Amino acid sequence: MVGRFQIKEAAMNCVICKTGQISAGNAIVTLQRGETTLVIKNVPADVCDNCGEYYLSEKMAERVLELGESAVKKGVEVEVMRWAA
């Protein structure tokens, strides 16, 4: 409540399925480049309750891409990891 007015956040609809509501959750992110496949489980994201599409914050996306770049540089073929804050 700000002053006498209550501020409500509007629920966001999924841009993919157009009907699902987006809420905080976790996602499994899969990255592929050349011969490298990286799967990262439990990544904090906003997730659609209808189709499962996920949306990463800018900070999460940067970190996920850094992990992917590191895997490519190490010559990883397939790696599965759990998100660690």
C-alpha positions in Angstrom: 0.0 0.0 0.0 1.5 3.3 -1.0 -0.3 6.2 0.6 -4.0 5.4 0.1 -3.5 3.5 -3.1 -2.8 -0.2 -3.3 -0.3 -1.3 -6.0 -1.0 -4.6 -7.6 1.4 -6.5 -9.8 -0.3 -7.7 -12.9 0.1 -11.4 -13.6 2.1 -11.9 -16.8 0.8 -14.3 -19.5 3.1 -16.6 -21.3 4.2 -15.2 -24.7 4.4 -18.7 -26.1 1.0 -20.3 -25.2 -0.7 -17.0 -24.5 -2.9 -18.5 -21.7 -0.5 -19.7 -19.0 0.4 -17.5 -16.0 4.1 -16.9 -15.2 5.3 -17.5 -11.7 8.6 -18.1 -9.9 10.0 -21.6 -10.1 13.0 -23.6 -11.5 13.8 -24.8 -14.9 16.1 -27.3 -16.7 18.3 -25.3 -19.1 19.9 -27.2 -22.0 22.7 -25.5 -24.0 24.3 -27.0 -27.1 27.2 -25.7 -29.2 29.1 -27.9 -31.6 29.9 -31.2 -29.8 29.1 -29.8 -26.3 25.8 -30.4 -24.6 25.3 -28.9 -21.1 22.2 -29.5 -19.0 21.7 -27.4 -15.9 19.0 -28.4 -13.4 17.1 -26.2 -10.9 17.9 -22.9 -12.5 15.8 -20.1 -10.9 13.4 -18.8 -13.5 9.9 -17.6 -14.1 7.9 -20.6 -15.5 4.6 -20.8 -17.3 2.1 -23.0 -15.4 0.5 -24.1 -18.7 3.3 -25.0 -21.2 6.4 -25.0 -19.0 8.2 -22.3 -21.0 10.7 -20.5 -18.8 12.1 -17.0 -18.7 15.5 -16.3 -17.2 16.4 -13.0 -15.6 19.3 -11.1 -17.3 21.6 -12.1 -14.4 20.6 -15.8 -14.6 21.0 -15.8 -18.4 24.5 -14.3 -18.1 25.6 -16.9 -15.5 24.1 -19.8 -17.5 26.0 -18.6 -20.6 29.2 -18.3 -18.6 28.8 -21.9 -17.5 28.2 -22.9 -21.2 31.2 -21.1 -22.4 33.3 -22.8 -19.7 32.1 -26.2 -20.7 33.0 -25.5 -24.4 36.5 -24.4 -23.4 37.0 -27.5 -21.3 36.1 -29.7 -24.3 33.1 -31.2 -22.5 31.0 -33.5 -24.6 28.0 -34.0 -22.3 27.7 -32.6 -18.8 24.7 -32.5 -16.4 24.9 -30.2 -13.4 22.7 -28.8 -10.6 22.4 -25.0 -10.2 24.5 -23.8 -7.3 23.8 -20.2 -6.1 
